Structure formats: structure tokens, C-alpha cells
Amino acid sequence: MRAGDRDRAGGHPAAPGAAWSWYDDAAGYQYALRRQRSDRSPVLVYFRTDWCPHCRALDALLDSREVSSRLGDYLKVRINPEHGAAERRLEKNYGSRSYPALFLETDGRSPRRLSTEGPPARFLTQLPR
């Protein structure tokens, strides 16, 4: 669900930053997977919490002009496991045990964990062209 769709899908507001471009929590994840099946876009899944300082650093990296412009065609989902049982199940299914955790799903392949390290040029080397 996009940040502005909170009431319709029962989700939580997006984290600060480029909120317009992210879907949130379990409802947003399900929506992104449905869209992926139809338009074959890669899906970026980001597990974060509001209190995590490393998550805020990754937010800044993802919101940087260089990275956000490259992610424009991706379906992006932020999941906060503290928002509910469905979010915790997703975290467990992905095998995430720390924050932040970032995964990329492309072409029906198993999710691949990405490094959350910057600077932008280094981070972008992990993404397909």
C-alpha cells in the first residue's frame, strides 16, 4: 500500500523520506507481489524499525538522488515487524534477524539479501541494470 492508502488497506504510515514511492507492511507487500506478477518489476523488500539508527542511515541512502532515480521502476516495500503478526511472519520467512535488512526479488527467483552499505555508487553495484 502506498503511504496515502493507509485507511483503505489497514496499514501504517510510511517512514519519513520518499514516502510516495514505497508500499508499507504486510498489506503493501501483498499488493507489490500482485503487481510484480503482472508487470514483472523487481521488488525491493526492506525490513526496518522506527528506532533503528542504521535504518535511518539506509533511508537516507535510498532517498539519495542517485539511488532513488535508479529504483524508480522497482516495487518497493518497507516492513516494520513491530507493526503486527503478519509483518513478523514476513520477517521470519525472509530469515531477517537484524535491522536494516534489504532483499531483492527478480524474475521469480529466491530473494537475495543486499548490503545496506553506501556510498550510493557502491550500493548500486548490487542492482541489475
N, CA, C and O atoms as CSV, one atom per row, in Angstrom:
chain,resi,resn,atom,element,x,y,z
A,1,MET,N,N,0.850,-1.162,0.000
A,1,MET,CA,C,0.000,0.000,0.000
A,1,MET,C,C,0.894,1.222,0.000
A,1,MET,O,O,1.903,1.258,0.704
A,2,ARG,N,N,0.545,2.186,-0.754
A,2,ARG,CA,C,1.289,3.440,-0.737
A,2,ARG,C,C,0.911,4.190,0.526
A,2,ARG,O,O,-0.139,3.945,1.120
A,3,ALA,N,N,1.769,5.099,0.926
A,3,ALA,CA,C,1.566,5.817,2.181
A,3,ALA,C,C,0.182,6.440,2.267
A,3,ALA,O,O,-0.429,6.423,3.335
A,4,GLY,N,N,-0.319,6.979,1.189
A,4,GLY,CA,C,-1.606,7.640,1.205
A,4,GLY,C,C,-2.795,6.687,1.244
A,4,GLY,O,O,-3.932,7.125,1.418
A,5,ASP,N,N,-2.546,5.387,1.084
A,5,ASP,CA,C,-3.608,4.400,1.078
A,5,ASP,C,C,-3.816,3.754,2.436
A,5,ASP,O,O,-4.422,2.685,2.514
A,6,ARG,N,N,-3.349,4.345,3.470
A,6,ARG,CA,C,-3.371,3.759,4.806
A,6,ARG,C,C,-4.745,3.256,5.220
A,6,ARG,O,O,-4.874,2.104,5.635
A,7,ASP,N,N,-5.762,4.081,5.120
A,7,ASP,CA,C,-7.082,3.702,5.605
A,7,ASP,C,C,-7.716,2.595,4.774
A,7,ASP,O,O,-8.412,1.736,5.315
A,8,ARG,N,N,-7.483,2.605,3.473
A,8,ARG,CA,C,-8.079,1.608,2.601
A,8,ARG,C,C,-7.569,0.205,2.875
A,8,ARG,O,O,-8.346,-0.749,2.838
A,9,ALA,N,N,-6.269,0.058,3.153
A,9,ALA,CA,C,-5.689,-1.273,3.302
A,9,ALA,C,C,-5.321,-1.605,4.735
A,9,ALA,O,O,-4.800,-2.690,4.991
A,10,GLY,N,N,-5.573,-0.712,5.674
A,10,GLY,CA,C,-5.314,-1.017,7.073
A,10,GLY,C,C,-3.850,-1.015,7.452
A,10,GLY,O,O,-3.469,-1.678,8.417
A,11,GLY,N,N,-3.020,-0.295,6.729
A,11,GLY,CA,C,-1.588,-0.294,7.002
A,11,GLY,C,C,-1.181,0.818,7.933
A,11,GLY,O,O,-2.007,1.438,8.603
A,12,HIS,N,N,0.100,1.051,7.956
A,12,HIS,CA,C,0.680,2.071,8.810
A,12,HIS,C,C,1.305,3.143,7.952
A,12,HIS,O,O,1.678,2.879,6.809
A,13,PRO,N,N,1.428,4.347,8.475
A,13,PRO,CA,C,2.034,5.413,7.672
A,13,PRO,C,C,3.471,5.071,7.319
A,13,PRO,O,O,4.153,4.354,8.050
A,14,ALA,N,N,3.912,5.589,6.202
A,14,ALA,CA,C,5.272,5.339,5.737
A,14,ALA,C,C,6.284,6.087,6.583
A,14,ALA,O,O,5.962,7.076,7.241
A,15,ALA,N,N,7.506,5.597,6.553
A,15,ALA,CA,C,8.609,6.271,7.232
A,15,ALA,C,C,8.908,7.572,6.507
A,15,ALA,O,O,8.509,7.739,5.355
A,16,PRO,N,N,9.606,8.502,7.163
A,16,PRO,CA,C,9.939,9.762,6.512
A,16,PRO,C,C,10.765,9.530,5.254
A,16,PRO,O,O,11.405,8.487,5.120
A,17,GLY,N,N,10.758,10.464,4.353
A,17,GLY,CA,C,11.543,10.357,3.133
A,17,GLY,C,C,10.625,10.309,1.934
A,17,GLY,O,O,9.612,11.006,1.884
A,18,ALA,N,N,10.982,9.491,0.977
A,18,ALA,CA,C,10.212,9.390,-0.258
A,18,ALA,C,C,9.015,8.472,-0.056
A,18,ALA,O,O,8.899,7.434,-0.708
A,19,ALA,N,N,8.133,8.861,0.847
A,19,ALA,CA,C,7.003,8.014,1.233
A,19,ALA,C,C,6.108,7.676,0.051
A,19,ALA,O,O,5.492,6.610,0.028
A,20,TRP,N,N,6.026,8.558,-0.920
A,20,TRP,CA,C,5.147,8.344,-2.055
A,20,TRP,C,C,5.555,7.139,-2.878
A,20,TRP,O,O,4.727,6.610,-3.619
A,21,SER,N,N,6.782,6.685,-2.784
A,21,SER,CA,C,7.255,5.629,-3.666
A,21,SER,C,C,7.348,4.263,-2.994
A,21,SER,O,O,7.808,3.307,-3.618
A,22,TRP,N,N,6.931,4.154,-1.766
A,22,TRP,CA,C,7.034,2.895,-1.025
A,22,TRP,C,C,5.658,2.378,-0.637
A,22,TRP,O,O,4.750,3.153,-0.338
A,23,TYR,N,N,5.520,1.064,-0.646
A,23,TYR,CA,C,4.364,0.393,-0.063
A,23,TYR,C,C,4.771,-0.039,1.338
A,23,TYR,O,O,5.955,-0.248,1.599
A,24,ASP,N,N,3.806,-0.176,2.241
A,24,ASP,CA,C,4.139,-0.424,3.636
A,24,ASP,C,C,3.531,-1.710,4.176
A,24,ASP,O,O,2.392,-2.066,3.875
A,25,ASP,N,N,4.324,-2.384,4.976
A,25,ASP,CA,C,3.918,-3.509,5.797
A,25,ASP,C,C,3.309,-4.666,4.994
A,25,ASP,O,O,3.471,-4.729,3.776
A,26,ALA,N,N,2.615,-5.572,5.672
A,26,ALA,CA,C,2.138,-6.808,5.045
A,26,ALA,C,C,1.150,-6.545,3.915
A,26,ALA,O,O,1.215,-7.204,2.877
A,27,ALA,N,N,0.240,-5.594,4.097
A,27,ALA,CA,C,-0.724,-5.273,3.042
A,27,ALA,C,C,-0.007,-4.733,1.808
A,27,ALA,O,O,-0.350,-5.099,0.684
A,28,GLY,N,N,0.971,-3.879,2.003
A,28,GLY,CA,C,1.747,-3.348,0.895
A,28,GLY,C,C,2.568,-4.421,0.204
A,28,GLY,O,O,2.731,-4.399,-1.016
A,29,TYR,N,N,3.079,-5.349,0.977
A,29,TYR,CA,C,3.851,-6.461,0.425
A,29,TYR,C,C,2.972,-7.308,-0.495
A,29,TYR,O,O,3.377,-7.647,-1.606
A,30,GLN,N,N,1.776,-7.645,-0.034
A,30,GLN,CA,C,0.861,-8.451,-0.843
A,30,GLN,C,C,0.489,-7.713,-2.131
A,30,GLN,O,O,0.423,-8.321,-3.199
A,31,TYR,N,N,0.250,-6.420,-2.031
A,31,TYR,CA,C,-0.073,-5.625,-3.204
A,31,TYR,C,C,1.098,-5.619,-4.194
A,31,TYR,O,O,0.895,-5.785,-5.397
A,32,ALA,N,N,2.319,-5.427,-3.689
A,32,ALA,CA,C,3.501,-5.401,-4.554
A,32,ALA,C,C,3.697,-6.740,-5.263
A,32,ALA,O,O,4.073,-6.765,-6.435
A,33,LEU,N,N,3.449,-7.848,-4.574
A,33,LEU,CA,C,3.591,-9.157,-5.223
A,33,LEU,C,C,2.559,-9.341,-6.333
A,33,LEU,O,O,2.869,-9.909,-7.380
A,34,ARG,N,N,1.340,-8.866,-6.111
A,34,ARG,CA,C,0.328,-8.943,-7.174
A,34,ARG,C,C,0.756,-8.116,-8.390
A,34,ARG,O,O,0.604,-8.549,-9.532
A,35,ARG,N,N,1.281,-6.944,-8.133
A,35,ARG,CA,C,1.756,-6.090,-9.243
A,35,ARG,C,C,2.940,-6.727,-9.948
A,35,ARG,O,O,3.051,-6.657,-11.172
A,36,GLN,N,N,3.833,-7.351,-9.173
A,36,GLN,CA,C,5.010,-7.983,-9.777
A,36,GLN,C,C,4.590,-9.069,-10.771
A,36,GLN,O,O,5.189,-9.203,-11.839
A,37,ARG,N,N,3.577,-9.832,-10.423
A,37,ARG,CA,C,3.112,-10.897,-11.325
A,37,ARG,C,C,2.637,-10.335,-12.655
A,37,ARG,O,O,2.801,-10.979,-13.692
A,38,SER,N,N,2.056,-9.154,-12.641
A,38,SER,CA,C,1.521,-8.593,-13.882
A,38,SER,C,C,2.551,-7.777,-14.657
A,38,SER,O,O,2.569,-7.826,-15.887
A,39,ASP,N,N,3.406,-7.032,-13.966
A,39,ASP,CA,C,4.328,-6.171,-14.721
A,39,ASP,C,C,5.794,-6.578,-14.637
A,39,ASP,O,O,6.649,-5.917,-15.226
A,40,ARG,N,N,6.098,-7.648,-13.919
A,40,ARG,CA,C,7.452,-8.235,-13.862
A,40,ARG,C,C,8.527,-7.284,-13.321
A,40,ARG,O,O,9.710,-7.457,-13.611
A,41,SER,N,N,8.124,-6.299,-12.551
A,41,SER,CA,C,9.096,-5.378,-11.944
A,41,SER,C,C,9.827,-6.071,-10.800
A,41,SER,O,O,9.251,-6.918,-10.118
A,42,PRO,N,N,11.091,-5.716,-10.586
A,42,PRO,CA,C,11.784,-6.239,-9.406
A,42,PRO,C,C,11.147,-5.662,-8.137
A,42,PRO,O,O,10.606,-4.557,-8.148
A,43,VAL,N,N,11.221,-6.423,-7.054
A,43,VAL,CA,C,10.670,-5.986,-5.775
A,43,VAL,C,C,11.802,-5.852,-4.769
A,43,VAL,O,O,12.588,-6.778,-4.571
A,44,LEU,N,N,11.873,-4.692,-4.139
A,44,LEU,CA,C,12.825,-4.429,-3.069
A,44,LEU,C,C,12.057,-4.494,-1.752
A,44,LEU,O,O,11.103,-3.742,-1.554
A,45,VAL,N,N,12.467,-5.387,-0.851
A,45,VAL,CA,C,11.791,-5.578,0.433
A,45,VAL,C,C,12.747,-5.127,1.530
A,45,VAL,O,O,13.864,-5.634,1.633
A,46,TYR,N,N,12.310,-4.183,2.341
A,46,TYR,CA,C,13.140,-3.521,3.337
A,46,TYR,C,C,12.513,-3.698,4.714
A,46,TYR,O,O,11.430,-3.177,4.983
A,47,PHE,N,N,13.201,-4.439,5.589
A,47,PHE,CA,C,12.763,-4.598,6.974
A,47,PHE,C,C,13.458,-3.548,7.819
A,47,PHE,O,O,14.685,-3.442,7.815
A,48,ARG,N,N,12.659,-2.770,8.546
A,48,ARG,CA,C,13.193,-1.659,9.335
A,48,ARG,C,C,12.326,-1.440,10.551
A,48,ARG,O,O,11.200,-1.932,10.627
A,49,THR,N,N,12.859,-0.696,11.502
A,49,THR,CA,C,12.076,-0.243,12.646
A,49,THR,C,C,12.261,1.266,12.764
A,49,THR,O,O,13.195,1.833,12.195
A,50,ASP,N,N,11.373,1.904,13.499
A,50,ASP,CA,C,11.454,3.351,13.658
A,50,ASP,C,C,12.602,3.787,14.561
A,50,ASP,O,O,13.127,4.890,14.405
A,51,TRP,N,N,12.994,2.936,15.500
A,51,TRP,CA,C,14.015,3.298,16.485
A,51,TRP,C,C,15.440,3.011,16.013
A,51,TRP,O,O,16.388,3.413,16.688
A,52,CYS,N,N,15.621,2.349,14.907
A,52,CYS,CA,C,16.933,1.860,14.451
A,52,CYS,C,C,17.746,2.960,13.767
A,52,CYS,O,O,17.326,3.461,12.724
A,53,PRO,N,N,18.901,3.353,14.325
A,53,PRO,CA,C,19.715,4.404,13.687
A,53,PRO,C,C,20.305,3.947,12.349
A,53,PRO,O,O,20.476,4.766,11.446
A,54,HIS,N,N,20.615,2.667,12.207
A,54,HIS,CA,C,21.149,2.165,10.931
A,54,HIS,C,C,20.069,2.194,9.847
A,54,HIS,O,O,20.365,2.372,8.666
A,55,CYS,N,N,18.814,2.015,10.266
A,55,CYS,CA,C,17.698,2.118,9.320
A,55,CYS,C,C,17.565,3.549,8.811
A,55,CYS,O,O,17.314,3.767,7.625
A,56,ARG,N,N,17.729,4.513,9.693
A,56,ARG,CA,C,17.645,5.920,9.268
A,56,ARG,C,C,18.771,6.243,8.286
A,56,ARG,O,O,18.574,7.010,7.344
A,57,ALA,N,N,19.963,5.652,8.508
A,57,ALA,CA,C,21.073,5.865,7.569
A,57,ALA,C,C,20.737,5.240,6.207
A,57,ALA,O,O,21.023,5.828,5.165
A,58,LEU,N,N,20.127,4.042,6.223
A,58,LEU,CA,C,19.734,3.421,4.960
A,58,LEU,C,C,18.624,4.226,4.291
A,58,LEU,O,O,18.615,4.356,3.067
A,59,ASP,N,N,17.692,4.767,5.069
A,59,ASP,CA,C,16.653,5.637,4.499
A,59,ASP,C,C,17.292,6.765,3.698
A,59,ASP,O,O,16.870,7.065,2.581
A,60,ALA,N,N,18.309,7.385,4.281
A,60,ALA,CA,C,18.985,8.499,3.602
A,60,ALA,C,C,19.660,8.020,2.319
A,60,ALA,O,O,19.613,8.714,1.303
A,61,LEU,N,N,20.282,6.854,2.352
A,61,LEU,CA,C,20.926,6.301,1.159
A,61,LEU,C,C,19.882,6.024,0.077
A,61,LEU,O,O,20.074,6.393,-1.081
A,62,LEU,N,N,18.788,5.380,0.451
A,62,LEU,CA,C,17.743,5.045,-0.517
A,62,LEU,C,C,17.053,6.288,-1.069
A,62,LEU,O,O,16.578,6.280,-2.204
A,63,ASP,N,N,16.994,7.352,-0.278
A,63,ASP,CA,C,16.368,8.594,-0.717
A,63,ASP,C,C,17.317,9.500,-1.497
A,63,ASP,O,O,16.893,10.519,-2.041
A,64,SER,N,N,18.603,9.133,-1.555
A,64,SER,CA,C,19.549,9.960,-2.307
A,64,SER,C,C,19.133,9.988,-3.781
A,64,SER,O,O,18.553,9.028,-4.289
A,65,ARG,N,N,19.424,11.059,-4.436
A,65,ARG,CA,C,19.013,11.239,-5.839
A,65,ARG,C,C,19.522,10.093,-6.711
A,65,ARG,O,O,18.773,9.553,-7.525
A,66,GLU,N,N,20.789,9.721,-6.544
A,66,GLU,CA,C,21.393,8.680,-7.385
A,66,GLU,C,C,20.683,7.330,-7.212
A,66,GLU,O,O,20.394,6.646,-8.194
A,67,VAL,N,N,20.408,6.960,-5.978
A,67,VAL,CA,C,19.777,5.664,-5.718
A,67,VAL,C,C,18.288,5.709,-6.054
A,67,VAL,O,O,17.786,4.811,-6.731
A,68,SER,N,N,17.577,6.730,-5.596
A,68,SER,CA,C,16.127,6.765,-5.831
A,68,SER,C,C,15.801,6.820,-7.321
A,68,SER,O,O,14.790,6.259,-7.744
A,69,SER,N,N,16.635,7.484,-8.128
A,69,SER,CA,C,16.356,7.517,-9.564
A,69,SER,C,C,16.546,6.139,-10.191
A,69,SER,O,O,15.826,5.783,-11.124
A,70,ARG,N,N,17.485,5.377,-9.701
A,70,ARG,CA,C,17.717,4.015,-10.218
A,70,ARG,C,C,16.615,3.051,-9.774
A,70,ARG,O,O,16.326,2.078,-10.470
A,71,LEU,N,N,16.005,3.314,-8.634
A,71,LEU,CA,C,14.957,2.436,-8.102
A,71,LEU,C,C,13.562,2.813,-8.599
A,71,LEU,O,O,12.571,2.236,-8.152
A,72,GLY,N,N,13.477,3.754,-9.500
A,72,GLY,CA,C,12.186,4.256,-9.950
A,72,GLY,C,C,11.256,3.192,-10.509
A,72,GLY,O,O,10.043,3.303,-10.333
A,73,ASP,N,N,11.772,2.167,-11.175
A,73,ASP,CA,C,10.933,1.122,-11.766
A,73,ASP,C,C,10.734,-0.072,-10.839
A,73,ASP,O,O,10.059,-1.035,-11.206
A,74,TYR,N,N,11.311,-0.019,-9.647
A,74,TYR,CA,C,11.165,-1.113,-8.695
A,74,TYR,C,C,9.882,-0.940,-7.888
A,74,TYR,O,O,9.427,0.179,-7.652
A,75,LEU,N,N,9.313,-2.057,-7.473
A,75,LEU,CA,C,8.251,-2.034,-6.472
A,75,LEU,C,C,8.965,-2.107,-5.131
A,75,LEU,O,O,9.730,-3.038,-4.882
A,76,LYS,N,N,8.721,-1.136,-4.275
A,76,LYS,CA,C,9.480,-1.023,-3.030
A,76,LYS,C,C,8.541,-1.169,-1.842
A,76,LYS,O,O,7.497,-0.522,-1.774
A,77,VAL,N,N,8.932,-2.036,-0.901
A,77,VAL,CA,C,8.098,-2.314,0.260
A,77,VAL,C,C,8.924,-2.145,1.521
A,77,VAL,O,O,10.004,-2.724,1.646
A,78,ARG,N,N,8.415,-1.349,2.458
A,78,ARG,CA,C,9.025,-1.208,3.788
A,78,ARG,C,C,8.154,-1.979,4.773
A,78,ARG,O,O,6.940,-1.783,4.831
A,79,ILE,N,N,8.785,-2.853,5.543
A,79,ILE,CA,C,8.051,-3.664,6.509
A,79,ILE,C,C,8.643,-3.430,7.888
A,79,ILE,O,O,9.838,-3.627,8.106
A,80,ASN,N,N,7.799,-3.010,8.809
A,80,ASN,CA,C,8.204,-2.842,10.200
A,80,ASN,C,C,7.599,-4.000,10.995
A,80,ASN,O,O,6.391,-4.014,11.233
A,81,PRO,N,N,8.425,-4.980,11.415
A,81,PRO,CA,C,7.913,-6.140,12.136
A,81,PRO,C,C,7.218,-5.796,13.455
A,81,PRO,O,O,6.500,-6.629,14.008
A,82,GLU,N,N,7.421,-4.604,13.952
A,82,GLU,CA,C,6.765,-4.196,15.196
A,82,GLU,C,C,5.313,-3.775,14.967
A,82,GLU,O,O,4.597,-3.480,15.923
A,83,HIS,N,N,4.877,-3.747,13.709
A,83,HIS,CA,C,3.509,-3.322,13.401
A,83,HIS,C,C,2.493,-4.451,13.487
A,83,HIS,O,O,1.292,-4.186,13.424
A,84,GLY,N,N,2.927,-5.700,13.630
A,84,GLY,CA,C,1.935,-6.757,13.764
A,84,GLY,C,C,2.451,-8.141,13.445
A,84,GLY,O,O,3.594,-8.317,13.024
A,85,ALA,N,N,1.584,-9.123,13.655
A,85,ALA,CA,C,1.944,-10.531,13.463
A,85,ALA,C,C,2.257,-10.850,12.002
A,85,ALA,O,O,3.182,-11.613,11.723
A,86,ALA,N,N,1.509,-10.282,11.079
A,86,ALA,CA,C,1.754,-10.549,9.657
A,86,ALA,C,C,3.140,-10.052,9.245
A,86,ALA,O,O,3.833,-10.708,8.467
A,87,GLU,N,N,3.536,-8.909,9.761
A,87,GLU,CA,C,4.859,-8.356,9.457
A,87,GLU,C,C,5.960,-9.230,10.078
A,87,GLU,O,O,7.001,-9.448,9.458
A,88,ARG,N,N,5.734,-9.721,11.283
A,88,ARG,CA,C,6.713,-10.611,11.921
A,88,ARG,C,C,6.858,-11.928,11.146
A,88,ARG,O,O,7.958,-12.469,11.039
A,89,ARG,N,N,5.749,-12.436,10.611
A,89,ARG,CA,C,5.828,-13.662,9.798
A,89,ARG,C,C,6.660,-13.427,8.543
A,89,ARG,O,O,7.471,-14.273,8.166
A,90,LEU,N,N,6.464,-12.294,7.903
A,90,LEU,CA,C,7.270,-11.984,6.714
A,90,LEU,C,C,8.740,-11.908,7.070
A,90,LEU,O,O,9.589,-12.429,6.345
A,91,GLU,N,N,9.044,-11.260,8.183
A,91,GLU,CA,C,10.440,-11.156,8.621
A,91,GLU,C,C,11.032,-12.549,8.825
A,91,GLU,O,O,12.157,-12.819,8.404
A,92,LYS,N,N,10.282,-13.417,9.461
A,92,LYS,CA,C,10.746,-14.788,9.700
A,92,LYS,C,C,10.914,-15.539,8.382
A,92,LYS,O,O,11.904,-16.247,8.200
A,93,ASN,N,N,9.961,-15.394,7.461
A,93,ASN,CA,C,10.040,-16.072,6.168
A,93,ASN,C,C,11.271,-15.658,5.371
A,93,ASN,O,O,11.850,-16.467,4.646
A,94,TYR,N,N,11.663,-14.413,5.505
A,94,TYR,CA,C,12.854,-13.928,4.806
A,94,TYR,C,C,14.147,-14.279,5.538
A,94,TYR,O,O,15.233,-14.170,4.968
A,95,GLY,N,N,14.035,-14.695,6.786
A,95,GLY,CA,C,15.230,-15.034,7.559
A,95,GLY,C,C,15.957,-13.811,8.071
A,95,GLY,O,O,17.146,-13.877,8.384
A,96,SER,N,N,15.258,-12.703,8.157
A,96,SER,CA,C,15.863,-11.473,8.653
A,96,SER,C,C,15.956,-11.532,10.175
A,96,SER,O,O,14.989,-11.875,10.856
A,97,ARG,N,N,17.129,-11.195,10.694
A,97,ARG,CA,C,17.319,-11.229,12.146
A,97,ARG,C,C,17.892,-9.930,12.701
A,97,ARG,O,O,18.124,-9.810,13.904
A,98,SER,N,N,18.113,-8.986,11.843
A,98,SER,CA,C,18.666,-7.711,12.294
A,98,SER,C,C,18.139,-6.614,11.384
A,98,SER,O,O,17.580,-6.883,10.321
A,99,TYR,N,N,18.324,-5.377,11.817
A,99,TYR,CA,C,17.860,-4.226,11.060
A,99,TYR,C,C,19.050,-3.336,10.732
A,99,TYR,O,O,19.986,-3.200,11.520
A,100,PRO,N,N,18.991,-2.745,9.570
A,100,PRO,CA,C,18.057,-2.954,8.485
A,100,PRO,C,C,18.390,-4.235,7.715
A,100,PRO,O,O,19.522,-4.718,7.756
A,101,ALA,N,N,17.411,-4.765,7.027
A,101,ALA,CA,C,17.605,-5.916,6.144
A,101,ALA,C,C,16.913,-5.594,4.828
A,101,ALA,O,O,15.759,-5.166,4.806
A,102,LEU,N,N,17.624,-5.805,3.745
A,102,LEU,CA,C,17.143,-5.426,2.428
A,102,LEU,C,C,17.271,-6.625,1.491
A,102,LEU,O,O,18.327,-7.252,1.414
A,103,PHE,N,N,16.186,-6.938,0.779
A,103,PHE,CA,C,16.157,-8.087,-0.120
A,103,PHE,C,C,15.653,-7.653,-1.487
A,103,PHE,O,O,14.824,-6.751,-1.607
A,104,LEU,N,N,16.173,-8.318,-2.517
A,104,LEU,CA,C,15.752,-8.052,-3.888
A,104,LEU,C,C,15.175,-9.329,-4.485
A,104,LEU,O,O,15.797,-10.390,-4.433
A,105,GLU,N,N,13.973,-9.214,-5.056
A,105,GLU,CA,C,13.332,-10.326,-5.754
A,105,GLU,C,C,13.190,-9.942,-7.219
A,105,GLU,O,O,12.593,-8.916,-7.548
A,106,THR,N,N,13.749,-10.783,-8.105
A,106,THR,CA,C,13.654,-10.531,-9.538
A,106,THR,C,C,13.311,-11.817,-10.274
A,106,THR,O,O,13.770,-12.898,-9.905
A,107,ASP,N,N,12.519,-11.695,-11.292
A,107,ASP,CA,C,12.228,-12.807,-12.208
A,107,ASP,C,C,11.850,-14.108,-11.514
A,107,ASP,O,O,12.248,-15.180,-11.969
A,108,GLY,N,N,11.095,-14.041,-10.429
A,108,GLY,CA,C,10.646,-15.244,-9.752
A,108,GLY,C,C,11.727,-16.005,-9.010
A,108,GLY,O,O,11.489,-17.114,-8.532
A,109,ARG,N,N,12.899,-15.430,-8.910
A,109,ARG,CA,C,13.994,-16.087,-8.192
A,109,ARG,C,C,13.837,-15.883,-6.699
A,109,ARG,O,O,13.073,-15.027,-6.253
A,110,SER,N,N,14.565,-16.675,-5.935
A,110,SER,CA,C,14.560,-16.505,-4.480
A,110,SER,C,C,15.098,-15.129,-4.130
A,110,SER,O,O,15.972,-14.607,-4.821
A,111,PRO,N,N,14.580,-14.541,-3.062
A,111,PRO,CA,C,15.079,-13.218,-2.655
A,111,PRO,C,C,16.577,-13.271,-2.344
A,111,PRO,O,O,17.081,-14.237,-1.770
A,112,ARG,N,N,17.263,-12.214,-2.735
A,112,ARG,CA,C,18.697,-12.090,-2.475
A,112,ARG,C,C,18.898,-10.935,-1.511
A,112,ARG,O,O,18.404,-9.830,-1.735
A,113,ARG,N,N,19.640,-11.204,-0.421
A,113,ARG,CA,C,19.905,-10.142,0.549
A,113,ARG,C,C,20.961,-9.199,-0.023
A,113,ARG,O,O,21.970,-9.630,-0.582
A,114,LEU,N,N,20.701,-7.903,0.132
A,114,LEU,CA,C,21.618,-6.874,-0.347
A,114,LEU,C,C,22.361,-6.255,0.818
A,114,LEU,O,O,21.871,-6.232,1.947
A,115,SER,N,N,23.538,-5.759,0.532
A,115,SER,CA,C,24.272,-4.977,1.517
A,115,SER,C,C,23.574,-3.630,1.675
A,115,SER,O,O,23.049,-3.078,0.708
A,116,THR,N,N,23.571,-3.120,2.869
A,116,THR,CA,C,22.941,-1.814,3.132
A,116,THR,C,C,23.990,-0.702,3.202
A,116,THR,O,O,23.691,0.407,3.645
A,117,GLU,N,N,25.188,-0.992,2.776
A,117,GLU,CA,C,26.292,-0.037,2.860
A,117,GLU,C,C,26.294,0.933,1.680
A,117,GLU,O,O,25.941,0.573,0.556
A,118,GLY,N,N,26.697,2.161,1.961
A,118,GLY,CA,C,26.888,3.180,0.940
A,118,GLY,C,C,28.357,3.304,0.643
A,118,GLY,O,O,29.144,2.487,1.119
A,119,PRO,N,N,28.748,4.267,-0.104
A,119,PRO,CA,C,28.001,5.360,-0.728
A,119,PRO,C,C,27.115,4.846,-1.872
A,119,PRO,O,O,27.153,3.662,-2.207
A,120,PRO,N,N,26.327,5.734,-2.461
A,120,PRO,CA,C,25.393,5.303,-3.495
A,120,PRO,C,C,26.013,4.463,-4.612
A,120,PRO,O,O,25.439,3.446,-5.000
A,121,ALA,N,N,27.162,4.863,-5.130
A,121,ALA,CA,C,27.768,4.122,-6.243
A,121,ALA,C,C,28.070,2.681,-5.830
A,121,ALA,O,O,27.882,1.756,-6.620
A,122,ARG,N,N,28.528,2.495,-4.624
A,122,ARG,CA,C,28.809,1.140,-4.132
A,122,ARG,C,C,27.526,0.339,-3.975
A,122,ARG,O,O,27.468,-0.822,-4.379
A,123,PHE,N,N,26.507,0.941,-3.396
A,123,PHE,CA,C,25.222,0.264,-3.205
A,123,PHE,C,C,24.644,-0.167,-4.548
A,123,PHE,O,O,24.149,-1.286,-4.680
A,124,LEU,N,N,24.703,0.702,-5.531
A,124,LEU,CA,C,24.082,0.430,-6.831
A,124,LEU,C,C,24.729,-0.712,-7.594
A,124,LEU,O,O,24.099,-1.269,-8.493
A,125,THR,N,N,25.958,-1.081,-7.271
A,125,THR,CA,C,26.609,-2.198,-7.974
A,125,THR,C,C,25.876,-3.521,-7.737
A,125,THR,O,O,26.081,-4.475,-8.488
A,126,GLN,N,N,25.034,-3.598,-6.719
A,126,GLN,CA,C,24.296,-4.818,-6.398
A,126,GLN,C,C,23.038,-5.000,-7.237
A,126,GLN,O,O,22.470,-6.092,-7.275
A,127,LEU,N,N,22.608,-3.954,-7.899
A,127,LEU,CA,C,21.338,-3.980,-8.616
A,127,LEU,C,C,21.545,-4.315,-10.071
A,127,LEU,O,O,22.520,-3.876,-10.680
A,128,PRO,N,N,20.621,-5.104,-10.648
A,128,PRO,CA,C,20.735,-5.400,-12.074
A,128,PRO,C,C,20.507,-4.143,-12.901
A,128,PRO,O,O,19.787,-3.234,-12.485
A,129,ARG,N,N,21.107,-4.101,-14.041
A,129,ARG,CA,C,20.959,-2.940,-14.942
A,129,ARG,C,C,19.706,-3.030,-15.746
A,129,ARG,O,O,19.425,-2.143,-16.552
